[in-house]
């Protein structure tokens, strides 16, 4: 099998994984805050379960990267679906007995699956020729389009099936994870060879992080993902809090997830033509536009447009930053760089998610005041990422 044929086969497997297994993330982000609102002992803690997913993902990133470096992508992804199924089972038990803290513990286990899903985009490049890699990343991310349909559909079908709200939904998440072993049986990514003493060791991590291209890629990737999560986490609370139905929240999040992944069909081509940095800059500008629209009101059209722009901005910013990162390190540095990147990215996303509930429920005396606080808090991070990108562009290029 040629390198390109193998890369295409692996891309198909990872697209399916993103579509089927990835659907659980849109499910959980639609209902996690609403379930937390039912169970939480304090209104400022309602998004803590979602924040613990992000924390679990951040804490899992480097160990999972090392595990896959030693045992291969397939073993790492299988381990993650076990964690995803177990997390959903523990969360379901928390709902059944009415325990907020048990529900939160299950959410943290789900974070291990989320961390592994973040590695799908990197795995797509493992066997890909250099000119195919951006397209492979984009196609894998495009698998989220199906996830955007499957996830909210599961919420609509299952959220009220049982006396305990959302219990059947978490049981459906367990079933999604059980498809993992069948999917990953077709993945063909060789286990990295054991490093020999004579092999290049790569740069020390401190030196890698001081590389301008890597540092800016991590900043832009973190800001793009953190701001997307900050606003998305609060959206179901804002929509329902403004008097709309849970199904409206599901439809808005579905439109958001479609917008996150639909541009992936062209993002790789745009990066190949114009470069990663300009695409990241466009992504940051679209994120700013999303926050601006959100501040204009709390009717359904504003919610839809805000979340659609948020998804497109995330797509351009995150895929562009990922491409910048993959081009800025040597092959022998791959595991350490990717693990550290996802630790930093999901660490930032954790802080954003943790802040989301407090800003939404504990800022001002109304739902609209909380929603405005969430969106205004985007500004300093957008300034940081934009300044970093401009600084990188203005630096003298090496001869």
C-alpha angles and dihedrals in degrees: 000000000000121000091249093049091049091048091051092049092050090047090055091051092048092047089055091047091050090049101044106025092032091059088078091069095058088046093053095043091052096050105021095084092042091051089046089053089057095047104030119113090210132030093232090061099055094105094043092101089056090046090052089056088058092045090050089051093049093048092046097049102084097037090048091049090051091046092052091046088057102033104022137252095282094058091046094050092048091051089052096053089052088054090047093053092045092048092052090048093052091046089050089051089051090053091047095053095033095243115151092190094050089048089051092050090054089051091055091054088052086061090072089061091047090053091053091049087058088059093057090084092051092045089056089064097047095090098019125113110243095254091051096048099085090049091047090053091048094048092050090050089048088063084078088076090075089043088055089059099038097046101052090039089057090050092051092047099044112025094090101028093102135045088245106067115244095003093117089048092060090047087055089053089057089054091051091055091052089067090063099087091052093050098045093048085080096050112114108193114134118233108255111258117256109267115252124211089247093053120103109268097201127225124315112267092247091056092046091053090051090058105111095220093049094044093050092044090054093046093049094043091049095047093046093051096038095052092045090052094043093059098034093052091056096042100084089047091049095045095048091039090057090058101265125128129262087246089059090053090049092050092049092049089047090055088048094052091047088053090049093058109022093079089057089086088069105020094086091050091048091051091049091051104038104019131253097270097061090048091052089051091052089049092054090049091052091050088054089051090053091055091048093053091048090058092057095073150307103257121122095259090056092048092050095047093044093052094043092052089044090056095048092047091050091050095053094040098045100040090044092050091047090053091048089053097048090052095049104062137059121250092251089056094052101101095045095043095046093045093048091045093054091044089055095041095049092040087060091044090051091055090047092049092047090050093048097073093045093049092045100045104024104041114090127333102284143053091247092052090053092047090050091050090053093053097042089055089067093073103078093047092049089051090050094050094043092050091049091051093048090048090053092048092051096048115107110262116239113255 
